[in-house]
Amino acid sequence: MNASWTRYLPAVVSRKLEGRHLLQRAIGNAGWLAAEKVVRLGVGLFVNVWIARYLGPDQYGSLSYALAFTALFAPLVTLGLDEIIVRDIVHDPGCADETMGSAFWLKLVGSTAAFIAATATVVVLRPSDSLSHRLVGIIAAGSLFQSLNVLEIWFNSQVRSKYAVLARNGAFLVCTCIRIVLILNNAPLITFALVVTVELGICAAGLSAAYLHQGGRFRAWRATTAKARSLLKDSWPLIISFVSVGVYQRIDQVMLRDMAGSAEVGIYSVAVRLAEVWSFIPVALYWSVFPSIIRAQQQSDELFRERLQKFYNLVVLLSYAVALPTSLLAQRLIDTLFGQAYTRAGGMLALLVWAHVFTSMEIARSAFLIAMNWKRIYFISAFIGCVANVALCYFLIPRYGGMGAVIASILAYWIAAHGSCFLFKSTFETGYMLSKALVYPKTWQ
């Protein structure tokens, strides 16, 4: 067997994997991605709890608002290119250098635009809020380093996420130590925003070093107008879609700040942080199986549908395994970790964690839509979810505060991931497959 790690598995599992080299690579790749998140879960959760208690709901709410506001402009950074790059490299490995070079320059332009747009918009929307101006400006500056995330995408296309994980974890651990030092020295709020940007810079340096170590050559990259146009032609519907996704995933915190104040954002953000702790699971699985789903589509429709159904089933089953215990233990978790100041986040978390089921489904379904090149449907689904979340937040937040944002988020996520499938004849089968996964997520043969 090629994968040395399989020797540590039970004999019955090892025999199942014998000779299935693509599956071994996918599992190993997912393992590295999961290991990264386990480190972040253990270390990051501890430090985030410490930061929330140190800053208090009001200042923590201001930091969370700045992070959420900046995230609204993330689609300008990614430009919807990530899956397109993987698809092109998998289909034609010989075009990798041209794809990487063209994508890098597109992302650099997009990152610069995101920085300018975020800092200008917050000044226009909150002209007298100098604290938000500084926080958003500092965090948005990190966008400039994210043009180099094309290296991470390259590692994903090769199912070799190990090296990207090492780079990200190295940056994370260094900056975790910095955050602890800041807390111990009673540092001001603004320094915690600065560390967010520093972490992105260190990560970019680590990815570059890993790429060079693996024999990559930046000099071999070549950007061409034809390739850039081709990438943008395929990705522009995804850019619009990701704008919609970004809005309906973060607009709740932005609207909550304006309608209920910073302290309510701080309390709600604690629930969001814990609810999103396990969001790495579907993402890790996605980047590990997406290349194999593309290959299955090239082989036969039957194999394509089979792998999609297994993927849907697996992400839903794992989501249930997270949501149920978290919901039952939510209040105890909040009171124990964050203290009395954040106690109202317990009820929010108990409900909000179920949104994870639908966000996982949406991630899994995107593999199908991108493989089919149905970007228009992706956009419409995301746009409907965006409109639903904004409308629901508008009516529910004034009445129920953070809990209103929770209800709005759950309903919007369901609409975008599952309900929207039944608006198009071409996605009826996908909707049925997702429904099947919700009712009976069988993952075994």
N, C-alpha and C positions, 0 to 999 in steps of 0.2 A: 504494500500500500504506500502511496506517495505521501500521505499526510501522517507525520510521525505522532501527532497528538491522538490518533485513533487507538493507539496501543493502550491508552488509559481508560478506554470505554469498556463496558461489559461485553463479553464475547458475542452475545446475541446481536447487539447493536453493531459491533465491529464487523460481523459477517454481513449484515445488511448493507454496509457501506463499501464492502470489498469491491474494488474495480470501478466504483462510481466516483471518478475523480472530480468531475464538475460539482457534484453534490458535496464532496469532501471540502473542496475549496470554498463553496458557498457557506457551509457550516462554520469552517474555520474563520472566514471573513466576518461572518455575523458574530462569532465569538469574540473577535478583537473589538468590534464596535460595541458589543455589550459590555466587555470588560472595561472599556473607557468610561461608559456611563455608570458602571458600578462604582468606579473610583470617584466620579463626580457625585454620585448619589451619596456615598459615605462621607467624603470630605466636604463636598460642596454644600450638602444639606446642613451639616454642622456649622459651617462658616456663615451661610445665609441666615440661619436661625440667629446666630450671634450678631450679625449685622442688623437684622430686623429688631432685635431687642435693644441693641445699642442706639440705633437711630430713633426708635419709637415710630408709631403709626404715621405721624405727620411727615417727618423727614423721609421715612422709608417710602411713603406714598409719593413724595416728590421725585425720588429716584426712580421708582417704578413707572411713574408717568413719563419721565424722560426716556426710559428704555422703550416703553410701548410706543411713544410718539415717533422715536427714531425708527422703530421696526416698521412703521407704516411705509417707509421709503426703501425698505430692503429690496423690493422687486426691481428697483433701478440698479441695484448692485448685481443681483443674480441674472437679470435680463431673461429669465426663463430658459437659460442655456444649459443648465446642468445635465438634464436627461438627454437633451439633444446632442451634447458633446459625447456622452456615453454611447448613445445610439450610433453616431457616426463612426466612432473609433471601433466599436464592436463590428459594425458592418464592413468597414474598410480600414484595417489597421495601418495601411500605408499612408493614410491621410492624417495621421495623428499629429505630426509636427505642424502642418498647416492649420489644422483645427485648433490646436493649443495656442498657436501664435495669434490667430485671428480672434479667438475667444478672449485671450488676455487683454488685447487692446480694446475690445468692446466693453469688457468688464471695468477696465480702468476709466474709460469715459463715463460709464454708468455710475461707478463709485463716486467720481467727482461730482456728477449731477446730483446724486443722492445727498452728499454732504451739503451742497449749496441749497438744495431744495428744502432740506430739513431745517437748517438754521434760519433760512429766510421765512419759512412758513410759521415757525413758532414765534418769531418776532411780530409778524403780521397778526396772528391770532391772539397773542398775549403780549401786547406792547409794553405793559407796565410790569411784567413778571421777569425781572432780571435773573432770578435764580434759575428759572426754566430755560432762559436763553443760554446761560452758561452750561448747564447740565446737558442740554440737547446738543450744543455746539461741540462739547468735548466728546460725547459718545458718538456723534455722527462722524467725527474725524476718523474714527476707527474704520469707517467704510473704505477709506483709501487703501487700506492694507488688504481688503478682501478681493481685489482683482487677482491675487495669487491663489485664490481657492480653486483655480483651474487645476492646480497640482493635486489637490484632494480629489477632484473629479477624475483625474487621470488614474490615480491609485484605485478608485472605485471601479473604473472601467476594466482594470486588470484584475479585479477581485483581490486586491492586495492592500486592504485598508489598514493593515498593521502599521505601516509607516506614517500614515496620516494620523492614526490614533496616538502614536508616540509623540508626534509633534504637538498635537493639541493638548495631550495630557501634560507634556513638559511645560507648556505655557500656562496651563491651568494651575499646576502645582506651585510654580514660581509665584504667580499672582495671588494664589491663596495665602501663601506666606506673607506677601505684602499686605493683604487685607487684614490679617491677624495683627501685624505690626501697627497698622493704622488704628485698629480698635484699641489696642493696648496703650497707644499714645494719644488717645482722645482726638483723633484727626477730624477735620470738618467734612461735611457731606460731599463737597466738591471733589475731594481726593478719591472717593469711591467711584465716581464717574470716570476719573482719569485712569484708574486701574483697568476699566473695561477696554479702553483703547490700547493701553499698554499690552494687555493679553493678546489682542488681535495682532499687534505688531510682532510679538515674540512667536506667535503661532505661524505667521507668514515666513519668518526666518527659519523656523524649524522645518516647515514643509519644503522650503527651497533646499535646505541641507539634505533632507531625506531624498528628494528627487535627484540631486547630484550624486548622492551615495549609491543610488540604484542605477546609475549609468545614464541618467537623463542629461540632456544638453540644451541649455537655453539658447545657445547660438543656432541650434538646428531649427528652432521655431521660425516660421515664416508667416507673416500676416498678409493675406491677399484680399483685395476688395471683393473678388468673386465669392470667396469663402465666407467673408463677413456678411455679405448680402444674403447668402444661402442660409447661414445660421439665424440671422434676424428674420428672414422670411418664415422659417419654421417656428421661431420662438416668440414672435410678437403677440400671437394670441395668448401664449402662456404668460407673457409679461402682464397683460391686462388681467388675466385670470389670477395671477399671484398678487396683483394689487388688490383685487377683490378679497382674496383669501387673507391677505395681511390686514385689511380693514376689518373684516368680520372676526378675526382672531384677536385684535388689539384695540379696536375702537371702543370696546366696553370700558377699558381703563381710562381712555382719553375722555369719554363722555362722563364717566363717573367723577372725574376730577372737577369738571365744570359744573356738574349738577349736585354733587354731594360733598366735595372738598377733598383735600389731600389725605386726611386721616382715614376716610372711607376707602380710598384707593389703597392705602397701606394695608388695611385689614383684608380687603378683597384680594390684593396681590399675594398675600400669604397663602390663601386658599388656592389661587392659581398656581403658585410655585409648587405646592405639594401635589396638586392634581396633575401637573405636567412632569412630575419627577420620572414617570415611567414612559414618557412619550418617545424615548429613544428606542424602545423595542420595535415598533413598526418601521421606524426609519432605518434601523440596523438591518432588519429583515429585507426591507425594500431594496437597499443598495446591494445586498448580497444576492437577491434572486432576480433583480431586474434584467441583468444580462442573459440569464437562462430563460426568462420569459420571452425575450426578443428572439432567442435562438429557437425556442419551441414554436413560435409563430411562423418562423421560416420553414419548419419541418411539417407541421400539420395543424389543422384547426382543432382536432380532437385533443392533441397534446397541449396546445395553447390553453384551451378551456379547462383542462384537467389541472394544469399548474396554477391557473388563476384561482380556481375553486379552493384548492389546497391552501393557497396564500390567503384568501379571504377567511377561510375557516381558522387558520392559525392565528391571524392577528385578532380576530374577534374572541377566540378562546383565551388568549393571553390577556386581552383587555378585561374580560370578565374576571379572570384570576386576580387582577389588580384592583378593579373597581369594588368588588364585594367586600373584601376585608378592609379596604381603606374607608369605605362608607361607614362600616360598622364601628371603626375605631377613630373616626374623624375628630370628634370632640375631645377625646382623650389625647390624641396627637397634638392638637392645637394647644390645649391647656398645658401639657407637659413641656412642649418645645418652645412655645412663644410666650406663654404667660397670660395673665388676666387681661392685659391691654388688647390682645387679639382674640379674645374668647369667641366673639361673634363669627369669626371665620370658620368655626367648627361646623355649623349648619351649612354654610356655603360649600365647604369642602365635601361634605357628605353627598351633596347633589352634583356638584361640578365634576367630580371624578368620573361620573357616568358619561360625560361628554367625550371622555377618552375613547370610548367604544366607537363613536362616530368619527372622530378625527383619525383613528387607526384605519377605519374602513375607507375614509377618503384617500389616505396615503396609498392603501392597497389598490383602490380603484384607479388611481392615477396611472399605475403601471399599465393597465388595460387601455385607457384613453390615449396615452402617449404612444404605446405600441401601435394602436390603430390610426394614429395621427388625427384623432378627433378633438382637436384643440378648441373648436368652436363650442362643443358640448361642455368641455372642461370650463371654459370661460362663462358660459351661461349658468352652469351649476354654481360656480363660485360667486357670480354676480347676484344670483337669487339669494344665496346665503348671506351675502354682504348686506343687501337691502333689508332682508328679514331681521338681521341682528341690529342694524341701526334703528329700524322702526320699533322693534321690541324694546330696545334700550331706552328710546325716547319716551315710551309710555310707561315702562316698568320701573326705571331707576328713580324718578321722582316719588313714586309710591313706596317702593321697597328697598331703595338704596342698593347695596351690594348684592343682596339676594335677587333683586330684579335683574341685575346683570348676569347672574348665574342662570336664571331661567331663560333669558334671551339667548345666551350662548348655547345652551343645550339644544334648544329648538332650532337655532340657526345651523348648528353643526349637523343635525339630523337632516335638515332640508338639503344642505349642500352635498352631503355624502350619500344619502340613501333616497330620500323623497324625490329628489330631482331626477333620478333614473327613470321614473315613470312618466316623465314629461316628453320623452323621446322614444319613438318606436324602436330605434336602433339600440337603445340601452335597456329595453324591457328585460332581456335575458340577464343582463348584468344586475339589474335590480332584483330579479328572482334569485340569482346566485348569492347576492348579499343578504337577502331575506333568509335564504337557507342557512347561511352562516350564522345569522343572528339566532335562529331557532335551534339549529342542531349543528354546531361547529365541529363536525367529525374530522379529525386530522390523521386518522390511522387507516390502514388498509385491512 
